[in-house]
Amino acid sequence: PIANRCLPELRQLAAEFATNGVRFLHIYAPPDEDDEAIRRHRREFALDGEAFRDPQHRLAERFGARTTPEVVAVAADGS
């Protein structure tokens, strides 16, 4: 529920920065969240862009994410 409350603002930021080539990716970390649950969540909250599952938290570890929700800014070169 906490993460869902910030989604309208994230949608607005994604639309605002899309013209600058900024992409917003949605990472789903819970290991028990299946593809259908993710599709349903994305429909319910009108989420565009790409979505990835991260049940082993590899992306979270790579980018230093520690909590949910958390926003991480990554440069095009991955830094």
N, CA, C and O of each residue as an XYZ file, in Angstrom:
316
protein
N       0.805     -1.223      0.000
C       0.000      0.000      0.000
C       0.837      1.272      0.000
O       0.469      2.246     -0.657
N       1.947      1.286      0.717
C       2.782      2.487      0.748
C       3.368      2.751     -0.637
O       3.361      3.885     -1.114
N       3.871      1.705     -1.274
C       4.451      1.864     -2.613
C       3.400      2.334     -3.605
O       3.690      3.160     -4.471
N       2.188      1.820     -3.490
C       1.124      2.200     -4.427
C       0.753      3.670     -4.308
O       0.338      4.276     -5.296
N       0.891      4.256     -3.130
C       0.547      5.670     -2.957
C       1.465      6.597     -3.743
O       1.059      7.702     -4.101
N       2.701      6.164     -4.021
C       3.620      7.039     -4.756
C       3.518      6.843     -6.265
O       4.165      7.574     -7.016
N       2.730      5.884     -6.728
C       2.651      5.597     -8.161
C       2.100      6.740     -9.006
O       2.613      6.962    -10.103
N       1.087      7.475     -8.557
C       0.637      8.617     -9.390
C       1.760      9.624     -9.644
O       1.897     10.134    -10.756
N       2.549      9.906     -8.634
C       3.651     10.845     -8.816
C       4.722     10.258     -9.740
O       5.283     10.975    -10.569
N       5.007      8.973     -9.604
C       5.986      8.346    -10.489
C       5.497      8.334    -11.940
O       6.290      8.525    -12.863
N       4.198      8.111    -12.142
C       3.641      8.177    -13.498
C       3.823      9.574    -14.070
O       4.193      9.732    -15.233
N       3.562     10.583    -13.254
C       3.705     11.967    -13.700
C       5.168     12.277    -14.054
O       5.439     12.905    -15.078
N       6.100     11.842    -13.215
C       7.520     12.066    -13.494
C       7.954     11.330    -14.758
O       8.720     11.868    -15.558
N       7.472     10.108    -14.940
C       7.817      9.339    -16.139
C       7.345     10.062    -17.388
O       8.075     10.130    -18.377
N       6.143     10.599    -17.357
C       5.613     11.332    -18.512
C       6.415     12.609    -18.753
O       6.714     12.955    -19.895
N       6.755     13.297    -17.682
C       7.483     14.556    -17.796
C       8.881     14.355    -18.377
O       9.333     15.152    -19.199
N       9.563     13.299    -17.955
C      10.951     13.099    -18.369
C      11.112     12.191    -19.582
O      12.230     12.014    -20.064
N      10.041     11.618    -20.081
C      10.119     10.724    -21.239
C      10.722     11.431    -22.450
O      11.449     10.820    -23.232
N      10.422     12.708    -22.602
C      10.946     13.447    -23.750
C      12.459     13.644    -23.659
O      13.105     13.982    -24.651
N      13.020     13.432    -22.474
C      14.471     13.552    -22.283
C      15.156     12.187    -22.335
O      16.351     12.079    -22.061
N      14.405     11.155    -22.684
C      14.986      9.828    -22.785
C      15.100      9.086    -21.465
O      15.756      8.047    -21.395
N      14.470      9.606    -20.416
C      14.517      8.947    -19.108
C      13.487      7.824    -19.091
O      12.333      8.021    -19.472
N      13.913      6.650    -18.648
C      13.017      5.500    -18.557
C      12.795      5.143    -17.099
O      13.713      5.207    -16.281
N      11.576      4.769    -16.787
C      11.234      4.300    -15.453
C      10.974      2.799    -15.547
O      10.125      2.359    -16.322
N      11.700      2.025    -14.765
C      11.549      0.578    -14.741
C      10.944      0.181    -13.400
O      11.293      0.742    -12.362
N      10.063     -0.758    -13.430
C       9.412     -1.227    -12.204
C       9.980     -2.599    -11.867
O       9.930     -3.524    -12.678
N      10.517     -2.715    -10.663
C      11.138     -3.953    -10.212
C      10.239     -4.573     -9.143
O       9.866     -3.919     -8.169
N       9.907     -5.817     -9.338
C       9.069     -6.561     -8.388
C       9.950     -7.580     -7.680
O      10.406     -8.546     -8.290
N      10.186     -7.361     -6.393
C      11.126     -8.181     -5.639
C      10.518     -9.368     -4.894
O      11.221    -10.360     -4.698
N       9.262     -9.326     -4.469
C       8.749    -10.453     -3.687
C       8.846    -11.771     -4.462
O       8.350    -11.867     -5.584
N       9.475    -12.774     -3.876
C       9.645    -14.045     -4.590
C       8.336    -14.759     -4.899
O       8.273    -15.556     -5.835
N       7.291    -14.482     -4.122
C       6.014    -15.171     -4.331
C       5.079    -14.419     -5.279
O       3.949    -14.855     -5.498
N       5.527    -13.310     -5.840
C       4.689    -12.528     -6.758
C       4.858    -13.084     -8.173
O       5.929    -12.968     -8.768
N       3.801    -13.682     -8.700
C       3.899    -14.309    -10.017
C       3.574    -13.309    -11.130
O       3.156    -12.180    -10.875
N       3.778    -13.758    -12.360
C       3.590    -12.872    -13.514
C       2.176    -12.309    -13.602
O       1.996    -11.139    -13.939
N       1.179    -13.124    -13.305
C      -0.213    -12.645    -13.373
C      -0.472    -11.556    -12.331
O      -1.160    -10.579    -12.626
N       0.059    -11.705    -11.137
C      -0.104    -10.681    -10.099
C       0.557     -9.373    -10.533
O       0.032     -8.288    -10.282
N       1.689     -9.488    -11.173
C       2.388     -8.289    -11.658
C       1.580     -7.617    -12.761
O       1.426     -6.396    -12.753
N       1.061     -8.398    -13.711
C       0.220     -7.824    -14.778
C      -1.010     -7.134    -14.187
O      -1.378     -6.039    -14.611
N      -1.629     -7.769    -13.223
C      -2.820     -7.205    -12.581
C      -2.473     -5.880    -11.887
O      -3.211     -4.903    -12.016
N      -1.368     -5.846    -11.163
C      -0.931     -4.627    -10.468
C      -0.659     -3.510    -11.472
O      -1.044     -2.363    -11.247
N      -0.005     -3.840    -12.563
C       0.321     -2.829    -13.570
C      -0.930     -2.281    -14.241
O      -1.005     -1.089    -14.537
N      -1.913     -3.147    -14.482
C      -3.197     -2.677    -15.045
C      -3.924     -1.781    -14.040
O      -4.387     -0.694    -14.385
N      -4.015     -2.245    -12.814
C      -4.759     -1.512    -11.781
C      -4.216     -0.101    -11.577
O      -4.979      0.835    -11.334
N      -2.890      0.049    -11.676
C      -2.287      1.354    -11.416
C      -1.780      2.041    -12.686
O      -1.029      3.014    -12.617
N      -2.199      1.524    -13.849
C      -1.874      2.134    -15.148
C      -0.381      2.404    -15.294
O       0.028      3.514    -15.632
N       0.426      1.381    -15.037
C       1.871      1.529    -15.115
C       2.355      1.191    -16.513
O       2.078      0.112    -17.037
N       3.082      2.130    -17.112
C       3.707      1.918    -18.407
C       5.169      1.543    -18.171
O       5.627      1.430    -17.034
N       5.863      1.361    -19.245
C       7.287      1.059    -19.130
C       7.528     -0.414    -18.863
O       6.613     -1.236    -18.903
N       8.763     -0.716    -18.596
C       9.170     -2.098    -18.414
C       9.048     -2.529    -16.956
O       9.151     -1.717    -16.037
N       8.827     -3.818    -16.774
C       8.763     -4.394    -15.437
C       9.658     -5.624    -15.395
O       9.749     -6.380    -16.363
N      10.309     -5.809    -14.267
C      11.196     -6.947    -14.078
C      10.914     -7.600    -12.734
O      10.575     -6.934    -11.756
N      11.060     -8.909    -12.710
C      10.993     -9.643    -11.453
C      12.414     -9.748    -10.914
O      13.363     -9.939    -11.674
N      12.552     -9.621     -9.604
C      13.864     -9.708     -8.949
C      13.747    -10.524     -7.669
O      14.091    -10.033     -6.594
N      13.262    -11.774     -7.766
C      13.022    -12.554     -6.557
C      14.289    -12.886     -5.768
O      14.212    -13.125     -4.563
N      15.442    -12.903     -6.417
C      16.698    -13.151     -5.694
C      17.372    -11.844     -5.268
O      18.461    -11.863     -4.693
N      16.726    -10.715     -5.550
C      17.195     -9.379     -5.157
C      18.550     -9.006     -5.764
O      19.313     -8.246     -5.168
N      18.843     -9.536     -6.933
C      20.114     -9.210     -7.595
C      20.179     -7.750     -8.022
O      21.198     -7.087     -7.829
N      19.078     -7.242     -8.607
C      19.057     -5.827     -8.994
C      19.100     -4.937     -7.761
O      19.794     -3.920     -7.749
N      18.368     -5.310     -6.740
C      18.374     -4.527     -5.500
C      19.796     -4.438     -4.943
O      20.239     -3.360     -4.548
N      20.499     -5.546     -4.910
C      21.874     -5.540     -4.406
C      22.788     -4.709     -5.305
O      23.608     -3.931     -4.818
N      22.640     -4.879     -6.614
C      23.510     -4.147     -7.546
C      23.396     -2.642     -7.371
O      24.395     -1.926     -7.433
N      22.165     -2.161     -7.151
C      21.946     -0.723     -7.058
C      21.792     -0.213     -5.632
O      21.510      0.968     -5.427
N      21.972     -1.079     -4.648
C      21.964     -0.649     -3.258
C      20.594     -0.352     -2.686
O      20.487      0.357     -1.685
N      19.537     -0.880     -3.302
C      18.190     -0.669     -2.764
C      18.055     -1.456     -1.467
O      18.457     -2.617     -1.391
N      17.486     -0.817     -0.447
C      17.388     -1.450      0.860
C      15.957     -1.597      1.378
O      15.692     -2.426      2.249
N      15.038     -0.796      0.846
C      13.667     -0.823      1.345
C      12.699     -0.870      0.170
O      13.090     -0.710     -0.986
N      11.446     -1.089      0.487
C      10.391     -1.032     -0.512
C       9.349     -0.060      0.001
O       8.872     -0.244      1.121
N       8.974      0.941     -0.733
C       9.469      1.283     -2.055
C      10.764      2.073     -1.968
O      11.035      2.748     -0.975
N      11.537      1.978     -3.000
C      12.752      2.773     -3.107
C      12.953      3.126     -4.570
O      12.696      2.311     -5.456
N      13.413      4.336     -4.816
C      13.688      4.803     -6.166
C      15.196      4.905     -6.305
O      15.873      5.442     -5.429
N      15.719      4.389     -7.408
C      17.139      4.443     -7.678
C      17.329      5.076     -9.045
O      16.693      4.666    -10.016
N      18.197      6.066     -9.126
C      18.511      6.697    -10.406
C      19.791      6.055    -10.938
O      20.800      5.970    -10.238
N      19.725      5.608    -12.191
C      20.865      4.933    -12.810
C      21.151      5.634    -14.141
O      20.243      5.872    -14.937
N      22.409      5.955    -14.364
C      22.816      6.587    -15.618
C      22.766      5.565    -16.741
O      22.742      4.360    -16.489
N      22.752      6.036    -17.961
C      22.681      5.158    -19.126
C      23.828      4.158    -19.165
O      23.674      3.065    -19.710
N      24.977      4.516    -18.595
C      26.117      3.591    -18.585
C      26.054      2.599    -17.426
O      26.972      1.800    -17.244
N      24.972      2.644    -16.638
C      24.807      1.699    -15.531
C      25.377      2.170    -14.210
O      25.281      1.462    -13.207
N      25.962      3.338    -14.194
C      26.539      3.837    -12.933
C      25.514      4.599    -12.111
O      25.832      5.086    -11.026
